[in-house]
Amino acid sequence: MAVPKKKTSKGKRNQRHAHWKAKASVAAQRALSIGKSVLSGRAQGFVYPMDDESAEEES
């Protein structure tokens, strides 16, 4: 026979929610850091496509 599960406490629910929200903040900081390093030209280990056509037109 099926038995109902125990109710999750408000504290546990809030803890899960806070952890989920904190992960978004960390992801945003990492994305901003990668973007800054790419724009400054100091990116190491991050591959992104370069426009070959625009480089040829300038020379």
N, C-alpha and C positions, 0 to 999 in steps of 0.2 A: 504494500500500500504506500502511496506517495506521502511524504512527510514535508510540511512546509519548512523552508529554510529560515534561519534566524535573521532578524532584522539587523541591518548594518547601522551602527551608531552614527550620530551626527559628526562626532569627532573624526571617525575613520573616513567618512564621506568627504569632509572638509580637507582632510590630509591628502586624500587622493586628488581632489580638485586643485589644491595648491601645488602639488607636484606636477600636474599636467600643465598648469599655467606657467610654472617656472621653466619647463622645458622649452616653451615658446620663446622666452626671453634669452635663453642660452643660444638657441638656433639663430635668433636675430643678431646677436652679438657676433657669432661666428661668420654669418653672411656679410656683415658690415666689415669685419676684419679682412675677409678674403677680397671683398670689393676694393678696399683701400690698397691692399698689397698689389692687386692687379693694376690699378690705376697708377700707382707709383713706380711700377716696373720691378718691384722687388719680389715678385711671386716666384717661389721655388716649389716645384712639384705640383703646380697647377697648370694644366694644359688648356689653352683656349685658342680659337682660330684667329689668325691675323688676316687682314684684307690685303692679298697680294696685288690685286688690280690697282688699288689706290697708291701703293708704293711704286708701281711701274709708271703710273701717270706723272708722278712728281719728278722723276728723273729724266 
